[in-house]
Amino acid sequence: MASTIRVRATSNGDITEVQTLIQHPMDTGLVKDSKGELIPAHYIQELKFECNGKDVFVANWGTAVSKDPYVKFSFKGAKKGDDLKISWTDNKGGSDTTTAKIS
C-alpha cells in the first residue's frame, strides 16, 4: 500500500521548508451518512516530524482539522541530504510513516 503522506523538504541555507499533504478522512463524529447515522470520529491524534532522529515538529490534533490536512513549516539545523521522518497515529490505532531526503 502506498503511503498516505506526501512530503517535500527543501533546504535554502540554514532554513529547511517542509510541505506535507496527508490523506486522511479526519471525521469529527458529528456528521451523518446518507442513512442518517453518525459517522464515527476518525482523526489523526499525533503528527511528528523528525530530522536525523530529533523531533522538529510535533502536533497533537483533535477533530477540528480538515480532511486531507496540509502542513507547512520551516526549521533550522538541517542540510541537504539529511533524512526527514514523518509519522502519524490516529484515534482508531491507525498509523503511517514515511521518510524523505531534504533536497
C-alpha positions as CSV (number, residue, x, y, z in Angstrom):
1,M,0.0,0.0,0.0
2,A,1.3,3.4,-0.9
3,S,1.9,5.9,1.9
4,T,-0.8,8.4,2.8
5,I,1.9,11.0,3.3
6,R,3.4,13.1,0.5
7,V,6.2,15.4,1.5
8,R,8.6,17.9,0.0
9,A,11.5,19.3,2.1
10,T,14.0,21.8,0.6
11,S,16.9,23.4,2.3
12,N,17.9,27.0,1.5
13,G,20.9,28.0,3.5
14,D,20.1,27.5,7.2
15,I,16.4,27.2,6.7
16,T,14.6,24.0,5.7
17,E,11.0,24.3,4.4
18,V,8.7,21.3,4.7
19,Q,5.4,20.9,2.9
20,T,3.2,17.8,3.6
21,L,-0.1,16.5,2.4
22,I,-1.7,13.6,4.3
23,Q,-4.7,11.6,3.0
24,H,-7.0,11.0,6.0
25,P,-10.8,11.4,6.4
26,M,-10.5,13.4,9.7
27,D,-14.1,12.6,10.6
28,T,-15.4,14.7,13.5
29,G,-18.1,12.2,14.7
30,L,-20.7,14.9,14.2
31,V,-21.6,14.2,10.5
32,K,-24.3,11.8,9.4
33,D,-24.1,9.5,6.5
34,S,-26.8,9.0,3.7
35,K,-28.8,6.8,6.1
36,G,-28.9,9.4,8.8
37,E,-26.4,7.6,11.1
38,L,-23.5,9.4,12.7
39,I,-20.1,8.6,11.1
40,P,-17.8,7.7,14.0
41,A,-14.9,10.1,14.8
42,H,-11.7,9.2,12.9
43,Y,-8.9,11.7,13.1
44,I,-5.1,12.0,13.4
45,Q,-4.1,12.4,17.1
46,E,-0.4,12.9,16.7
47,L,1.7,14.1,13.8
48,K,5.5,14.0,14.2
49,F,8.4,15.1,12.0
50,E,12.0,14.0,12.9
51,C,15.2,15.1,11.3
52,N,18.2,12.9,11.9
53,G,16.4,11.3,14.9
54,K,15.4,14.6,16.6
55,D,11.9,16.0,16.8
56,V,11.5,19.2,14.8
57,F,7.7,19.4,14.8
58,V,5.1,17.6,16.9
59,A,1.3,18.3,16.7
60,N,-1.4,16.9,18.9
61,W,-4.6,17.2,16.9
62,G,-8.3,16.8,17.6
63,T,-11.4,16.8,15.4
64,A,-11.0,20.5,14.2
65,V,-8.6,19.7,11.4
66,S,-9.9,19.4,7.9
67,K,-9.9,16.3,5.7
68,D,-6.6,15.5,3.9
69,P,-4.6,18.0,6.0
70,Y,-1.8,20.1,4.6
71,V,1.1,21.2,6.8
72,K,3.8,23.7,6.0
73,F,6.6,24.8,8.3
74,S,10.3,25.6,8.4
75,F,13.1,24.9,10.8
76,K,16.8,25.4,11.3
77,G,19.6,23.0,11.7
78,A,19.3,20.6,8.7
79,K,21.2,20.4,5.5
80,K,20.7,18.9,2.0
81,G,20.8,15.1,2.1
82,D,19.5,14.8,5.7
83,D,16.7,12.3,6.4
84,L,13.3,13.6,7.5
85,K,10.9,11.1,9.0
86,I,7.1,11.8,9.1
87,S,4.6,9.8,11.1
88,W,1.1,10.0,12.3
89,T,-1.2,7.9,14.6
90,D,-5.0,8.2,14.7
91,N,-7.7,7.6,17.3
92,K,-8.5,4.2,15.8
93,G,-4.9,2.9,16.1
94,G,-4.0,3.5,12.5
95,S,-0.6,4.9,11.6
96,D,1.7,5.7,8.7
97,T,5.3,6.6,8.4
98,T,7.4,7.8,5.5
99,T,10.9,9.3,5.1
100,A,12.2,11.8,2.7
101,K,15.6,13.3,1.9
102,I,16.0,17.0,2.2
103,S,16.9,18.5,-1.2
